[in-house]
Amino acid sequence: IFAESNLMEMYYDKPEYESAEQRNEWGLLDEYMLLHSLEDIKTSDTTPRLDIYLTLTTHDPFKYPNQDEYIKKYNAVPQKGKSISKTKENASFIYADDCLRKFFGEYKKSKTFSNTIFIITGDHKFNTKDKSNLIDNYHVPLIIWSPMLREKHRFPAVVTHRSITPSILAHLKHTYGINTPENVAWLNSGLDTSNNFVANTFAPHFNDGRSLAGLTYGNKFITEEKTYTLDFSDGKLTLKPLNDNPYYEFPELYQALENYIMNNDALLK
């Protein structure tokens, strides 16, 4: 219902793949999902277009083809602090990399490859049971690449998934004159491309139970019990506690969180 209300026109899922060899408990295996979509991309004249892929094999129960071979590849790679007890889980990322490699190799043969923007990201960190650094749960890769890029660059600023859509639409509007919607659903202004560490974003936090339980607001990281500041002084994003009574010290931040929760609940209803 959500996809159709956003004018999605084509789906690849269970009706296309009934074979157990092509699926796991979550859905299509990465290679079938990615490569099958190229059949439409190579022949379609629809532009501009948006394609969204959800990879599923780097998720419990970690079922993917040729598992023993990928575990051997993982064990052969020297890595500091490598987890031997989670070889099947970690090796799933080598499988996912291979699927993406094949996908990009085939995508290059399409007529739209030269003016396509690719975005790779994730929804949470790999081991969500590790609570040693609360912000790590929300620390995921965000890679934006295109054949049109002239050079690579890494940005240390704090951004969120909410920053992606407004940035892409602003680029398409100002560079190519594409019409963009007047009313939007996101609450963010776009990706921060600062060369130095900055934190100017607004990002509510989901916990493991899919409930809103906190907020990143500027350089403050807020939970239901504590408030922290974001610190990047040693090249790794960590949290520093502010005080023992954060609600009374920063009432405006907690009010922002409460307002967002109320608005979000109203939208869901």
Disulfide bonds with the S-S distance in Angstrom:
none
